[in-house]
């Protein structure tokens, strides 16, 4: 069977984990309202998005190489963060095997699409698909933006508290993502034995890509500017700053997907798939034109209900889900000021009461809680230790 030959998609009879049992908390009642057309993923369509985003990335790189005007460079940095996000979302869809029916083609395109964002493809598959999606907003299991309790924060060192305050602010989303997700989960750490070979290979691919592209940019910078400073500046301008800008974008996006005063995180015993995937994320409507870059990923509830839905069909699936579960679906406009407000309100979390706290509220809570009564925190599971 070739990459292009595969049976057409149909509406599934099981959830993404292969579970066919409609037990309490199951997602099957939700999945069954999604139209079969939402699962259609013709090869040409996925390749068209991938090709378009590659062209946009090449044009941004050319602009960063050619222009030194500070205003133009800053504008190109902003655009580069969005274009890298576009490619990353294509790779993300491929990692879920939603972009194409061919597993091999998903792997090839996924690896290539994640190169500009310096992401380890198989490391992403493990952490994102197998942990974050399987245990969304479950205490001690979902490691992405996992909240800290007031007692845990009170026990932190002064440096750790300062770092938490930075990373959980609107300004620090990129710092959190670089440290906690990209560095600890992508680049270092010991993965489970059966994933070790694939992740080690992909780490070498990313390191080779970084060295090769930054090295080529350094040589071009020295040739263009004639100085060592120029050799340093060009790779920073073309590759390093766009990567850091992308990390801020993706960190902010993941935050608004799963962190808000109205989004509850659940203890292990209370959590169900329905609570995690229907109540633990959002549908956020972006301004016209922004989906050119975001590929509808802000319509996040249907993506969590069933990862097999390709990005360009998430709107169709969302309409069907919202019609059947109108009182559950969180659907509103995406506004940056709401992200800022969320970061101010959602600092620490009380799992017993199911509520977010500010630092001031948490200080008062700890002061009023008798010593020894705070529930021990459950360690956060990590796919890479």
FENSULHU-V988423 format. One record per residue. N is the residue number from 1. RES is the residue in three letters. SS is DSSP state (2 for helix, 1 for strand, 0 for the rest). Layout:
N&RES&SS + N&RES&SS
This chain:
1&UNK&0 + 2&UNK&0 + 3&UNK&0 + 4&UNK&0 + 5&UNK&0 + 6&UNK&0 + 7&UNK&0 + 8&UNK&0 + 9&UNK&0 + 10&UNK&0 + 11&UNK&0 + 12&UNK&0 + 13&UNK&0 + 14&UNK&0 + 15&UNK&0 + 16&UNK&0 + 17&UNK&0 + 18&UNK&0 + 19&UNK&0 + 20&UNK&0 + 21&UNK&0 + 22&UNK&0 + 23&UNK&0 + 24&UNK&0 + 25&UNK&0 + 26&UNK&0 + 27&UNK&0 + 28&UNK&2 + 29&UNK&2 + 30&UNK&2 + 31&UNK&2 + 32&UNK&0 + 33&UNK&0 + 34&UNK&0 + 35&UNK&0 + 36&UNK&2 + 37&UNK&2 + 38&UNK&2 + 39&UNK&2 + 40&UNK&0 + 41&UNK&0 + 42&UNK&0 + 43&UNK&2 + 44&UNK&2 + 45&UNK&2 + 46&UNK&2 + 47&UNK&2 + 48&UNK&2 + 49&UNK&2 + 50&UNK&2 + 51&UNK&2 + 52&UNK&2 + 53&UNK&2 + 54&UNK&2 + 55&UNK&2 + 56&UNK&2 + 57&UNK&2 + 58&UNK&2 + 59&UNK&2 + 60&UNK&2 + 61&UNK&2 + 62&UNK&2 + 63&UNK&2 + 64&UNK&2 + 65&UNK&2 + 66&UNK&2 + 67&UNK&0 + 68&UNK&0 + 69&UNK&0 + 70&UNK&2 + 71&UNK&2 + 72&UNK&2 + 73&UNK&2 + 74&UNK&2 + 75&UNK&2 + 76&UNK&2 + 77&UNK&2 + 78&UNK&2 + 79&UNK&2 + 80&UNK&2 + 81&UNK&2 + 82&UNK&2 + 83&UNK&2 + 84&UNK&2 + 85&UNK&2 + 86&UNK&2 + 87&UNK&2 + 88&UNK&2 + 89&UNK&2 + 90&UNK&2 + 91&UNK&2 + 92&UNK&2 + 93&UNK&2 + 94&UNK&2 + 95&UNK&2 + 96&UNK&0 + 97&UNK&0 + 98&UNK&0 + 99&UNK&0 + 100&UNK&0 + 101&UNK&0 + 102&UNK&0 + 103&UNK&2 + 104&UNK&2 + 105&UNK&2 + 106&UNK&2 + 107&UNK&2 + 108&UNK&2 + 109&UNK&2 + 110&UNK&2 + 111&UNK&2 + 112&UNK&2 + 113&UNK&2 + 114&UNK&0 + 115&UNK&0 + 116&UNK&0 + 117&UNK&0 + 118&UNK&0 + 119&UNK&0 + 120&UNK&0 + 121&UNK&2 + 122&UNK&2 + 123&UNK&2 + 124&UNK&2 + 125&UNK&2 + 126&UNK&2 + 127&UNK&2 + 128&UNK&2 + 129&UNK&2 + 130&UNK&2 + 131&UNK&2 + 132&UNK&2 + 133&UNK&0 + 134&UNK&0 + 135&UNK&0 + 136&UNK&0 + 137&UNK&0 + 138&UNK&1 + 139&UNK&0 + 140&UNK&0 + 141&UNK&0 + 142&UNK&0 + 143&UNK&0 + 144&UNK&0 + 145&UNK&0 + 146&UNK&0 + 147&UNK&0 + 148&UNK&0 + 149&UNK&0 + 150&UNK&2 + 151&UNK&2 + 152&UNK&2 + 153&UNK&2 + 154&UNK&2 + 155&UNK&0 + 156&UNK&0 + 157&UNK&0 + 158&UNK&2 + 159&UNK&2 + 160&UNK&2 + 161&UNK&2 + 162&UNK&2 + 163&UNK&2 + 164&UNK&2 + 165&UNK&2 + 166&UNK&2 + 167&UNK&2 + 168&UNK&0 + 169&UNK&0 + 170&UNK&0 + 171&UNK&0 + 172&UNK&0 + 173&UNK&2 + 174&UNK&2 + 175&UNK&2 + 176&UNK&2 + 177&UNK&2 + 178&UNK&2 + 179&UNK&2 + 180&UNK&2 + 181&UNK&2 + 182&UNK&2 + 183&UNK&2 + 184&UNK&2 + 185&UNK&2 + 186&UNK&2 + 187&UNK&2 + 188&UNK&0 + 189&UNK&0 + 190&UNK&0 + 191&UNK&1 + 192&UNK&0 + 193&UNK&2 + 194&UNK&2 + 195&UNK&2 + 196&UNK&2 + 197&UNK&2 + 198&UNK&2 + 199&UNK&2 + 200&UNK&2 + 201&UNK&2 + 202&UNK&2 + 203&UNK&2 + 204&UNK&2 + 205&UNK&2 + 206&UNK&2 + 207&UNK&2 + 208&UNK&2 + 209&UNK&2 + 210&UNK&2 + 211&UNK&2 + 212&UNK&2 + 213&UNK&2 + 214&UNK&2 + 215&UNK&2 + 216&UNK&2 + 217&UNK&2 + 218&UNK&2 + 219&UNK&2 + 220&UNK&2 + 221&UNK&2 + 222&UNK&2 + 223&UNK&2 + 224&UNK&2 + 225&UNK&2 + 226&UNK&0 + 227&UNK&0 + 228&UNK&2 + 229&UNK&2 + 230&UNK&2 + 231&UNK&2 + 232&UNK&2 + 233&UNK&2 + 234&UNK&2 + 235&UNK&2 + 236&UNK&2 + 237&UNK&2 + 238&UNK&2 + 239&UNK&2 + 240&UNK&2 + 241&UNK&2 + 242&UNK&2 + 243&UNK&2 + 244&UNK&2 + 245&UNK&2 + 246&UNK&2 + 247&UNK&2 + 248&UNK&2 + 249&UNK&2 + 250&UNK&2 + 251&UNK&2 + 252&UNK&2 + 253&UNK&2 + 254&UNK&2 + 255&UNK&2 + 256&UNK&2 + 257&UNK&2 + 258&UNK&2 + 259&UNK&0 + 260&UNK&0 + 261&UNK&0 + 262&UNK&0 + 263&UNK&0 + 264&UNK&0 + 265&UNK&0 + 266&UNK&1 + 267&UNK&0 + 268&UNK&0 + 269&UNK&0 + 270&UNK&0 + 271&UNK&0 + 272&UNK&0 + 273&UNK&2 + 274&UNK&2 + 275&UNK&2 + 276&UNK&2 + 277&UNK&2 + 278&UNK&2 + 279&UNK&2 + 280&UNK&0 + 281&UNK&0 + 282&UNK&0 + 283&UNK&1 + 284&UNK&1 + 285&UNK&1 + 286&UNK&0 + 287&UNK&0 + 288&UNK&0 + 289&UNK&0 + 290&UNK&0 + 291&UNK&2 + 292&UNK&2 + 293&UNK&2 + 294&UNK&2 + 295&UNK&0 + 296&UNK&0 + 297&UNK&0 + 298&UNK&0 + 299&UNK&1 + 300&UNK&2 + 301&UNK&2 + 302&UNK&2 + 303&UNK&2 + 304&UNK&2 + 305&UNK&2 + 306&UNK&0 + 307&UNK&0 + 308&UNK&0 + 309&UNK&0 + 310&UNK&0 + 311&UNK&2 + 312&UNK&2 + 313&UNK&2 + 314&UNK&2 + 315&UNK&2 + 316&UNK&2 + 317&UNK&2 + 318&UNK&2 + 319&UNK&2 + 320&UNK&2 + 321&UNK&2 + 322&UNK&2 + 323&UNK&2 + 324&UNK&2 + 325&UNK&0 + 326&UNK&0 + 327&UNK&0 + 328&UNK&0 + 329&UNK&0 + 330&UNK&0 + 331&UNK&1 + 332&UNK&1 + 333&UNK&1 + 334&UNK&0 + 335&UNK&0 + 336&UNK&2 + 337&UNK&2 + 338&UNK&2 + 339&UNK&2 + 340&UNK&2 + 341&UNK&2 + 342&UNK&2 + 343&UNK&2 + 344&UNK&2 + 345&UNK&2 + 346&UNK&0 + 347&UNK&0 + 348&UNK&1 + 349&UNK&1 + 350&UNK&1 + 351&UNK&0 + 352&UNK&0 + 353&UNK&0 + 354&UNK&0 + 355&UNK&1 + 356&UNK&1 + 357&UNK&1 + 358&UNK&0 + 359&UNK&2 + 360&UNK&2 + 361&UNK&2 + 362&UNK&2 + 363&UNK&2 + 364&UNK&2 + 365&UNK&2 + 366&UNK&2 + 367&UNK&2 + 368&UNK&2 + 369&UNK&0 + 370&UNK&0 + 371&UNK&0 + 372&UNK&0 + 373&UNK&0 + 374&UNK&0 + 375&UNK&0 + 376&UNK&0 + 377&UNK&0 + 378&UNK&0 + 379&UNK&0 + 380&UNK&0 + 381&UNK&0 + 382&UNK&0 + 383&UNK&0 + 384&UNK&1 + 385&UNK&0
